[in-house]
């Protein structure tokens, strides 16, 4: 695998992961009550804990995207 192929793969990973992150955020913002009702069918959660879990998950996922995909992509672009 060449450096250009790795760059292209990492770029697609960043694009797809941020698209998934935006979808998750949109569901959390625009369909909050619906998502809460669906999840509380299986688990007993308060609204506050549901919000905290979602915001924590979104933050952790975003941090993972940055550390695993974006930083190596930037490093490869700067090195070549």
FENGI-V350681 format. One record per residue. N is the residue number from 1. OMEGA is omega as a letter, one per 40 degrees, with the letter a starting at -180 (NA if undefined). BURIAL is # if it has 9 or more other C-alpha atoms within 8 Angstrom, else .. Layout:
n={N:N}
omega={OMEGA:OMEGA}
burial={BURIAL:BURIAL}
//
This chain:
n={1:2:3:4:5:6:7:8:9:10:11:12:13:14:15:16:17:18:19:20:21:22:23:24:25:26:27:28:29:30:31:32:33:34:35:36:37:38:39:40:41:42:43:44:45:46:47:48:49:50:51:52:53:54:55:56:57:58:59:60:61:62:63:64:65:66:67:68:69:70:71:72:73:74:75:76:77:78:79:80}
omega={a:i:i:i:i:i:a:i:i:i:i:i:i:a:a:i:i:i:i:i:i:i:i:i:i:i:a:a:a:a:a:a:i:a:i:i:i:a:a:i:a:a:i:a:i:i:a:i:i:i:a:i:i:a:i:i:i:i:i:i:i:i:i:i:a:a:a:a:a:a:i:i:i:i:i:i:i:a:a:NA}
burial={.:.:.:.:.:#:#:.:.:#:#:.:#:#:.:.:#:#:.:.:#:.:.:#:#:#:#:#:.:.:#:#:.:.:#:#:.:.:.:#:.:.:.:.:.:.:.:.:.:#:.:.:.:#:.:.:.:#:.:.:#:#:.:#:#:#:#:.:#:#:#:#:#:.:.:#:.:.:.:.}
//
